[in-house]
């Protein structure tokens, strides 16, 4: 991922797998996870925001997202900033598509 800044937009209306006990509370930390689907012939990276404290937990949590399987290559790239977590309304243990506005 390049160091370019860009606006972040949420890719869905709710967090998949989010902890609903504290539905109004945002994640304390999160990770940007890059996924390469094994079913794709051409490189087609997908990016997700995951509301976990540890990188390994984020790589595992992404498996709850529809269409992602264990054989897909999953790599936690970097921690999300507080601003990104707030913009995405990312909840603890939530998984959301991460899309840079410039990619739309």
VMD Tcl script that builds the backbone (N, CA, C; Angstrom):
set m [mol new atoms 312]
animate dup $m
set s [atomselect $m all]
$s set {name element resname resid chain x y z} {
  {N N UNK 1 A 0.855 -1.175 0.000}
  {CA C UNK 1 A 0.000 0.000 0.000}
  {C C UNK 1 A 0.890 1.224 0.000}
  {N N UNK 2 A 0.613 2.150 -0.858}
  {CA C UNK 2 A 1.431 3.351 -0.932}
  {C C UNK 2 A 1.106 4.294 0.206}
  {N N UNK 3 A 1.961 5.275 0.425}
  {CA C UNK 3 A 1.768 6.249 1.476}
  {C C UNK 3 A 0.817 7.355 1.084}
  {N N UNK 4 A 0.182 7.269 -0.077}
  {CA C UNK 4 A -0.744 8.296 -0.510}
  {C C UNK 4 A -1.931 8.371 0.426}
  {N N UNK 5 A -2.366 9.578 0.671}
  {CA C UNK 5 A -3.556 9.714 1.502}
  {C C UNK 5 A -4.770 9.777 0.605}
  {N N UNK 6 A -5.871 9.326 1.117}
  {CA C UNK 6 A -7.116 9.362 0.378}
  {C C UNK 6 A -8.257 9.177 1.342}
  {N N UNK 7 A -9.408 9.616 0.948}
  {CA C UNK 7 A -10.573 9.440 1.788}
  {C C UNK 7 A -10.964 7.971 1.795}
  {N N UNK 8 A -11.500 7.547 2.891}
  {CA C UNK 8 A -11.918 6.174 3.041}
  {C C UNK 8 A -13.435 6.146 3.064}
  {N N UNK 9 A -14.012 5.198 2.354}
  {CA C UNK 9 A -15.456 5.042 2.398}
  {C C UNK 9 A -15.789 3.635 2.840}
  {N N UNK 10 A -16.871 3.501 3.557}
  {CA C UNK 10 A -17.306 2.188 4.017}
  {C C UNK 10 A -17.887 1.420 2.855}
  {N N UNK 11 A -17.657 0.124 2.850}
  {CA C UNK 11 A -18.129 -0.697 1.759}
  {C C UNK 11 A -19.411 -1.446 2.051}
  {N N UNK 12 A -20.051 -1.193 3.169}
  {CA C UNK 12 A -21.285 -1.897 3.489}
  {C C UNK 12 A -22.007 -1.200 4.617}
  {N N UNK 13 A -23.192 -1.695 4.922}
  {CA C UNK 13 A -24.008 -1.025 5.916}
  {C C UNK 13 A -23.754 -1.495 7.338}
  {N N UNK 14 A -23.056 -2.618 7.519}
  {CA C UNK 14 A -22.802 -3.105 8.867}
  {C C UNK 14 A -21.522 -3.928 8.896}
  {N N UNK 15 A -21.015 -4.125 10.101}
  {CA C UNK 15 A -19.814 -4.924 10.283}
  {C C UNK 15 A -20.175 -6.393 10.332}
  {N N UNK 16 A -19.476 -7.203 9.587}
  {CA C UNK 16 A -19.678 -8.645 9.638}
  {C C UNK 16 A -18.941 -9.178 10.850}
  {N N UNK 17 A -19.641 -9.922 11.663}
  {CA C UNK 17 A -19.038 -10.530 12.840}
  {C C UNK 17 A -18.799 -9.569 13.985}
  {N N UNK 18 A -19.343 -8.373 13.901}
  {CA C UNK 18 A -19.095 -7.370 14.938}
  {C C UNK 18 A -19.698 -7.801 16.270}
  {N N UNK 19 A -19.032 -7.423 17.334}
  {CA C UNK 19 A -19.527 -7.685 18.675}
  {C C UNK 19 A -20.696 -6.736 18.923}
  {N N UNK 20 A -21.913 -7.265 19.030}
  {CA C UNK 20 A -23.094 -6.410 19.165}
  {C C UNK 20 A -23.400 -6.046 20.610}
  {N N UNK 21 A -22.641 -6.549 21.569}
  {CA C UNK 21 A -22.882 -6.196 22.968}
  {C C UNK 21 A -22.645 -4.713 23.189}
  {N N UNK 22 A -21.668 -4.134 22.520}
  {CA C UNK 22 A -21.370 -2.712 22.632}
  {C C UNK 22 A -21.556 -2.073 21.261}
  {N N UNK 23 A -22.761 -2.160 20.731}
  {CA C UNK 23 A -23.030 -1.771 19.350}
  {C C UNK 23 A -22.687 -0.314 19.055}
  {N N UNK 24 A -22.660 0.545 20.051}
  {CA C UNK 24 A -22.354 1.952 19.809}
  {C C UNK 24 A -20.874 2.263 19.943}
  {N N UNK 25 A -20.089 1.313 20.401}
  {CA C UNK 25 A -18.670 1.541 20.652}
  {C C UNK 25 A -17.820 1.099 19.468}
  {N N UNK 26 A -16.950 2.004 19.026}
  {CA C UNK 26 A -16.044 1.678 17.927}
  {C C UNK 26 A -14.900 0.800 18.428}
  {N N UNK 27 A -14.261 0.113 17.502}
  {CA C UNK 27 A -13.099 -0.710 17.833}
  {C C UNK 27 A -12.005 0.173 18.435}
  {N N UNK 28 A -11.273 -0.359 19.380}
  {CA C UNK 28 A -10.149 0.363 19.991}
  {C C UNK 28 A -8.953 0.400 19.054}
  {N N UNK 29 A -8.837 -0.613 18.201}
  {CA C UNK 29 A -7.772 -0.667 17.214}
  {C C UNK 29 A -8.231 -1.541 16.061}
  {N N UNK 30 A -7.498 -1.479 14.965}
  {CA C UNK 30 A -7.873 -2.274 13.813}
  {C C UNK 30 A -6.721 -2.386 12.837}
  {N N UNK 31 A -6.916 -3.220 11.831}
  {CA C UNK 31 A -5.877 -3.505 10.842}
  {C C UNK 31 A -6.431 -3.396 9.437}
  {N N UNK 32 A -5.580 -2.970 8.521}
  {CA C UNK 32 A -5.866 -3.033 7.094}
  {C C UNK 32 A -5.326 -4.373 6.621}
  {N N UNK 33 A -6.218 -5.231 6.105}
  {CA C UNK 33 A -5.823 -6.564 5.661}
  {C C UNK 33 A -5.984 -6.649 4.151}
  {N N UNK 34 A -4.924 -7.110 3.481}
  {CA C UNK 34 A -4.941 -7.325 2.038}
  {C C UNK 34 A -5.218 -8.801 1.778}
  {N N UNK 35 A -6.143 -9.071 0.854}
  {CA C UNK 35 A -6.503 -10.441 0.512}
  {C C UNK 35 A -6.307 -10.646 -0.980}
  {N N UNK 36 A -5.638 -11.737 -1.343}
  {CA C UNK 36 A -5.508 -12.156 -2.735}
  {C C UNK 36 A -6.305 -13.433 -2.889}
  {N N UNK 37 A -7.371 -13.378 -3.672}
  {CA C UNK 37 A -8.248 -14.530 -3.861}
  {C C UNK 37 A -7.574 -15.572 -4.739}
  {N N UNK 38 A -7.574 -16.828 -4.301}
  {CA C UNK 38 A -6.921 -17.872 -5.088}
  {C C UNK 38 A -7.696 -18.180 -6.357}
  {N N UNK 39 A -8.982 -17.869 -6.379}
  {CA C UNK 39 A -9.805 -18.171 -7.547}
  {C C UNK 39 A -9.592 -17.181 -8.690}
  {N N UNK 40 A -8.931 -16.060 -8.418}
  {CA C UNK 40 A -8.702 -15.044 -9.443}
  {C C UNK 40 A -7.470 -15.402 -10.269}
  {N N UNK 41 A -7.582 -15.354 -11.587}
  {CA C UNK 41 A -6.448 -15.636 -12.461}
  {C C UNK 41 A -5.449 -14.493 -12.456}
  {N N UNK 42 A -5.923 -13.282 -12.469}
  {CA C UNK 42 A -5.079 -12.085 -12.447}
  {C C UNK 42 A -4.985 -11.568 -11.015}
  {N N UNK 43 A -3.869 -10.933 -10.671}
  {CA C UNK 43 A -3.777 -10.333 -9.336}
  {C C UNK 43 A -4.891 -9.305 -9.148}
  {N N UNK 44 A -5.668 -9.490 -8.105}
  {CA C UNK 44 A -6.783 -8.597 -7.815}
  {C C UNK 44 A -6.893 -8.439 -6.302}
  {N N UNK 45 A -6.002 -7.642 -5.710}
  {CA C UNK 45 A -6.025 -7.517 -4.254}
  {C C UNK 45 A -7.303 -6.842 -3.777}
  {N N UNK 46 A -7.797 -7.309 -2.662}
  {CA C UNK 46 A -8.951 -6.722 -1.983}
  {C C UNK 46 A -8.471 -6.275 -0.614}
  {N N UNK 47 A -9.034 -5.181 -0.126}
  {CA C UNK 47 A -8.617 -4.641 1.159}
  {C C UNK 47 A -9.801 -4.569 2.109}
  {N N UNK 48 A -9.530 -4.891 3.379}
  {CA C UNK 48 A -10.568 -4.896 4.399}
  {C C UNK 48 A -10.051 -4.234 5.666}
  {N N UNK 49 A -10.968 -3.576 6.369}
  {CA C UNK 49 A -10.691 -3.043 7.697}
  {C C UNK 49 A -11.229 -4.063 8.692}
  {N N UNK 50 A -10.395 -4.417 9.676}
  {CA C UNK 50 A -10.780 -5.429 10.659}
  {C C UNK 50 A -10.526 -4.872 12.056}
  {N N UNK 51 A -11.536 -4.920 12.904}
  {CA C UNK 51 A -11.449 -4.342 14.251}
  {C C UNK 51 A -10.896 -5.294 15.284}
  {N N UNK 52 A -9.597 -5.594 15.210}
  {CA C UNK 52 A -8.933 -6.455 16.198}
  {C C UNK 52 A -7.663 -5.772 16.690}
  {N N UNK 53 A -7.159 -6.250 17.827}
  {CA C UNK 53 A -5.925 -5.693 18.390}
  {C C UNK 53 A -4.681 -6.269 17.729}
  {N N UNK 54 A -4.718 -7.554 17.375}
  {CA C UNK 54 A -3.546 -8.249 16.852}
  {C C UNK 54 A -3.676 -8.520 15.358}
  {N N UNK 55 A -2.558 -8.443 14.646}
  {CA C UNK 55 A -2.540 -8.665 13.201}
  {C C UNK 55 A -3.013 -10.074 12.850}
  {N N UNK 56 A -2.550 -11.076 13.574}
  {CA C UNK 56 A -2.943 -12.455 13.301}
  {C C UNK 56 A -4.436 -12.672 13.486}
  {N N UNK 57 A -5.013 -12.003 14.483}
  {CA C UNK 57 A -6.460 -12.094 14.699}
  {C C UNK 57 A -7.215 -11.467 13.536}
  {N N UNK 58 A -6.680 -10.392 12.985}
  {CA C UNK 58 A -7.314 -9.731 11.835}
  {C C UNK 58 A -7.276 -10.634 10.612}
  {N N UNK 59 A -6.139 -11.279 10.382}
  {CA C UNK 59 A -6.019 -12.195 9.237}
  {C C UNK 59 A -6.971 -13.377 9.369}
  {N N UNK 60 A -7.237 -13.803 10.586}
  {CA C UNK 60 A -8.162 -14.912 10.824}
  {C C UNK 60 A -9.620 -14.434 10.740}
  {N N UNK 61 A -9.908 -13.264 11.284}
  {CA C UNK 61 A -11.278 -12.737 11.305}
  {C C UNK 61 A -11.820 -12.495 9.899}
  {N N UNK 62 A -10.944 -12.203 8.961}
  {CA C UNK 62 A -11.379 -11.917 7.587}
  {C C UNK 62 A -12.087 -13.121 6.966}
  {N N UNK 63 A -11.874 -14.300 7.523}
  {CA C UNK 63 A -12.521 -15.508 7.000}
  {C C UNK 63 A -14.038 -15.486 7.196}
  {N N UNK 64 A -14.536 -14.616 8.067}
  {CA C UNK 64 A -15.990 -14.483 8.253}
  {C C UNK 64 A -16.645 -13.742 7.094}
  {N N UNK 65 A -15.857 -13.032 6.294}
  {CA C UNK 65 A -16.416 -12.266 5.190}
  {C C UNK 65 A -16.817 -13.235 4.070}
  {N N UNK 66 A -18.025 -13.091 3.503}
  {CA C UNK 66 A -18.477 -14.009 2.445}
  {C C UNK 66 A -17.507 -14.047 1.265}
  {N N UNK 67 A -17.185 -15.258 0.836}
  {CA C UNK 67 A -16.324 -15.447 -0.328}
  {C C UNK 67 A -14.848 -15.566 -0.020}
  {N N UNK 68 A -14.435 -15.271 1.199}
  {CA C UNK 68 A -13.028 -15.410 1.584}
  {C C UNK 68 A -12.847 -16.799 2.191}
  {N N UNK 69 A -11.848 -17.530 1.692}
  {CA C UNK 69 A -11.586 -18.873 2.208}
  {C C UNK 69 A -10.169 -18.953 2.771}
  {N N UNK 70 A -9.924 -19.973 3.568}
  {CA C UNK 70 A -8.630 -20.115 4.254}
  {C C UNK 70 A -7.452 -20.142 3.280}
  {N N UNK 71 A -7.643 -20.656 2.084}
  {CA C UNK 71 A -6.554 -20.750 1.111}
  {C C UNK 71 A -6.186 -19.400 0.491}
  {N N UNK 72 A -7.066 -18.409 0.599}
  {CA C UNK 72 A -6.739 -17.070 0.094}
  {C C UNK 72 A -5.594 -16.485 0.911}
  {N N UNK 73 A -4.699 -15.789 0.242}
  {CA C UNK 73 A -3.570 -15.174 0.936}
  {C C UNK 73 A -4.063 -13.922 1.661}
  {N N UNK 74 A -3.854 -13.888 2.984}
  {CA C UNK 74 A -4.311 -12.767 3.815}
  {C C UNK 74 A -3.123 -12.172 4.542}
  {N N UNK 75 A -2.928 -10.858 4.406}
  {CA C UNK 75 A -1.787 -10.199 5.032}
  {C C UNK 75 A -2.234 -8.907 5.703}
  {N N UNK 76 A -1.996 -8.810 7.008}
  {CA C UNK 76 A -2.261 -7.551 7.724}
  {C C UNK 76 A -1.162 -6.575 7.333}
  {N N UNK 77 A -1.520 -5.485 6.672}
  {CA C UNK 77 A -0.548 -4.528 6.147}
  {C C UNK 77 A -0.118 -3.471 7.147}
  {N N UNK 78 A -1.087 -2.909 7.869}
  {CA C UNK 78 A -0.757 -1.842 8.821}
  {C C UNK 78 A -1.934 -1.630 9.763}
  {N N UNK 79 A -1.642 -0.962 10.885}
  {CA C UNK 79 A -2.707 -0.595 11.816}
  {C C UNK 79 A -3.543 0.518 11.191}
  {N N UNK 80 A -4.821 0.525 11.510}
  {CA C UNK 80 A -5.696 1.609 11.082}
  {C C UNK 80 A -5.568 2.775 12.062}
  {N N UNK 81 A -5.694 3.970 11.552}
  {CA C UNK 81 A -5.667 5.155 12.411}
  {C C UNK 81 A -7.027 5.300 13.104}
  {N N UNK 82 A -7.052 6.065 14.171}
  {CA C UNK 82 A -8.309 6.346 14.859}
  {C C UNK 82 A -9.299 7.013 13.909}
  {N N UNK 83 A -8.791 7.861 13.031}
  {CA C UNK 83 A -9.647 8.556 12.068}
  {C C UNK 83 A -10.289 7.559 11.096}
  {N N UNK 84 A -9.517 6.584 10.620}
  {CA C UNK 84 A -10.056 5.565 9.715}
  {C C UNK 84 A -11.126 4.728 10.420}
  {N N UNK 85 A -10.856 4.333 11.663}
  {CA C UNK 85 A -11.819 3.534 12.427}
  {C C UNK 85 A -13.124 4.299 12.588}
  {N N UNK 86 A -13.025 5.579 12.898}
  {CA C UNK 86 A -14.223 6.401 13.064}
  {C C UNK 86 A -14.962 6.589 11.746}
  {N N UNK 87 A -14.243 6.874 10.672}
  {CA C UNK 87 A -14.855 7.089 9.361}
  {C C UNK 87 A -15.600 5.839 8.889}
  {N N UNK 88 A -15.008 4.684 9.131}
  {CA C UNK 88 A -15.611 3.421 8.721}
  {C C UNK 88 A -16.662 2.913 9.712}
  {N N UNK 89 A -16.733 3.567 10.872}
  {CA C UNK 89 A -17.618 3.118 11.959}
  {C C UNK 89 A -17.343 1.642 12.276}
  {N N UNK 90 A -16.063 1.311 12.346}
  {CA C UNK 90 A -15.626 -0.072 12.559}
  {C C UNK 90 A -15.818 -0.478 14.014}
  {N N UNK 91 A -16.517 -1.559 14.220}
  {CA C UNK 91 A -16.787 -2.090 15.561}
  {C C UNK 91 A -15.750 -3.150 15.937}
  {N N UNK 92 A -15.670 -3.448 17.220}
  {CA C UNK 92 A -14.774 -4.501 17.693}
  {C C UNK 92 A -15.119 -5.806 16.992}
  {N N UNK 93 A -14.122 -6.474 16.456}
  {CA C UNK 93 A -14.247 -7.746 15.734}
  {C C UNK 93 A -15.001 -7.621 14.408}
  {N N UNK 94 A -15.275 -6.402 13.972}
  {CA C UNK 94 A -15.973 -6.201 12.714}
  {C C UNK 94 A -15.039 -6.315 11.510}
  {N N UNK 95 A -15.618 -6.631 10.358}
  {CA C UNK 95 A -14.888 -6.734 9.092}
  {C C UNK 95 A -15.654 -5.921 8.066}
  {N N UNK 96 A -14.972 -4.956 7.435}
  {CA C UNK 96 A -15.609 -4.112 6.431}
  {C C UNK 96 A -14.690 -3.961 5.232}
  {N N UNK 97 A -15.249 -3.899 4.033}
  {CA C UNK 97 A -14.416 -3.586 2.870}
  {C C UNK 97 A -13.771 -2.215 3.069}
  {N N UNK 98 A -12.539 -2.071 2.617}
  {CA C UNK 98 A -11.791 -0.814 2.727}
  {C C UNK 98 A -11.523 -0.338 1.311}
  {N N UNK 99 A -12.102 0.789 0.953}
  {CA C UNK 99 A -11.998 1.306 -0.404}
  {C C UNK 99 A -11.516 2.743 -0.355}
  {N N UNK 100 A -10.434 3.020 -1.072}
  {CA C UNK 100 A -9.992 4.403 -1.202}
  {C C UNK 100 A -10.891 5.081 -2.207}
  {N N UNK 101 A -11.317 6.279 -1.898}
  {CA C UNK 101 A -12.247 7.001 -2.768}
  {C C UNK 101 A -11.691 7.157 -4.177}
  {N N UNK 102 A -10.381 7.278 -4.314}
  {CA C UNK 102 A -9.766 7.438 -5.633}
  {C C UNK 102 A -9.906 6.187 -6.490}
  {N N UNK 103 A -10.252 5.034 -5.870}
  {CA C UNK 103 A -10.409 3.786 -6.606}
  {C C UNK 103 A -11.823 3.626 -7.147}
  {N N UNK 104 A -12.753 4.476 -6.738}
  {CA C UNK 104 A -14.154 4.339 -7.173}
  {C C UNK 104 A -14.339 4.797 -8.597}
}
mol reanalyze $m
mol bondsrecalc $m
mol representation Tube
mol addrep $m
